[in-house]
């Protein structure tokens, strides 16, 4: 019984606040090595119909996020809306989606995306 109690005490309860809602996940003591969230997330690519800019981001809800971009509610993209969704990629966790977002934001990858969609 003491061993079970000790194991429970060693468990860490994480509360991650995102988008005005709390997500609660149990995680083992080696938090740095484990993914802290267990939800589907997406990395997405947008094209500005105003000036041809590309925007790459990640979110839990692509449709809602694109609507926010197009309504001018996202500071970094409001000057160049409307936006068109070119592609989205589904991942098992927030951290995987974020890693892929960072990868796509490299200049080499942005050039490849432009070539893929025949953009200047």
QUIQUICOR-V895082 format. One record per residue. N is the residue number from 1. RES is the residue in one small letter. PSI is psi in degrees with one decimal (none if undefined). Layout:
BEGIN
<<N	RES	PSI> <N	RES	PSI>>
END
This chain:
BEGIN
<<1	x	-41.0> <2	x	-34.6> <3	x	-43.1> <4	x	-41.8> <5	x	-42.0> <6	x	-40.8> <7	x	-41.8> <8	x	-41.2> <9	x	-34.4> <10	x	-18.6> <11	x	145.1> <12	x	131.4> <13	x	117.6> <14	x	135.7> <15	x	115.8> <16	x	119.9> <17	x	121.4> <18	x	134.9> <19	x	45.4> <20	x	24.3> <21	x	150.4> <22	x	137.4> <23	x	129.1> <24	x	128.5> <25	x	138.6> <26	x	136.0> <27	x	150.9> <28	x	167.5> <29	x	-25.9> <30	x	64.7> <31	x	-34.3> <32	x	-25.4> <33	x	-11.9> <34	x	152.3> <35	x	129.7> <36	x	-10.8> <37	x	148.5> <38	x	60.3> <39	x	158.1> <40	x	138.5> <41	x	160.5> <42	x	146.3> <43	x	136.8> <44	x	156.2> <45	x	126.5> <46	x	149.9> <47	x	127.7> <48	x	124.1> <49	x	-10.6> <50	x	-47.3> <51	x	3.8> <52	x	6.8> <53	x	152.3> <54	x	144.1> <55	x	134.8> <56	x	130.8> <57	x	-179.8> <58	x	149.8> <59	x	169.2> <60	x	-23.9> <61	x	99.7> <62	x	-46.7> <63	x	-47.1> <64	x	-42.1> <65	x	-41.3> <66	x	-40.2> <67	x	-41.1> <68	x	-42.0> <69	x	-45.0> <70	x	-22.2> <71	x	-1.7> <72	x	21.8> <73	x	-5.5> <74	x	117.4> <75	x	-43.7> <76	x	-13.8> <77	x	-1.9> <78	x	-25.3> <79	x	-19.6> <80	x	19.7> <81	x	155.2> <82	x	157.5> <83	x	146.6> <84	x	132.1> <85	x	118.8> <86	x	-43.0> <87	x	151.0> <88	x	152.5> <89	x	131.0> <90	x	137.0> <91	x	160.1> <92	x	-16.9> <93	x	162.1> <94	x	-41.4> <95	x	-37.0> <96	x	-44.1> <97	x	-41.2> <98	x	-41.0> <99	x	-41.7> <100	x	-36.7> <101	x	-47.9> <102	x	-40.8> <103	x	-45.7> <104	x	-23.7> <105	x	-4.3> <106	x	151.6> <107	x	-40.0> <108	x	-43.8> <109	x	-38.8> <110	x	-38.6> <111	x	-41.6> <112	x	-38.1> <113	x	-43.5> <114	x	-40.9> <115	x	-41.5> <116	x	-38.6> <117	x	13.2> <118	x	47.9> <119	x	153.5> <120	x	none>>
END
